[in-house]
């Protein structure tokens, strides 16, 4: 979406969902995304991603390019009390770790980062 249209479109949207990997895949910085969703954030899809030949794929926390600690600091600083959803897209990326491995690691990482 052209920069000039982004602000009004988001302002009219109401509550925001932040799928933290998607804007990064599109080249948007965390700071830019945060400026667009801050104050309206109701729900957060938490994941880390790493680049591969075909684009991006899920990564275990800390194994990709998503600055989870920076995002957690933003959430804590804003007093965020909405929902976190841990995404693990095994169906689309069969070579990644099993959910039984990934989900406990995300839970542990986010508990530590948000403490």
Buried (B, 14 or more C-beta within 10 A) or exposed (E): EEEEEEEEEBEEEEEBBBBBBBBBBEEEEBEEBBEBBBEBBBEBBBBBBBEEEEEBBBBBBEEBEBBBEEBBEBBEEEEBEEEBEBBBBEEEBEEBBEEEEBBEBBBEBBEEBEE
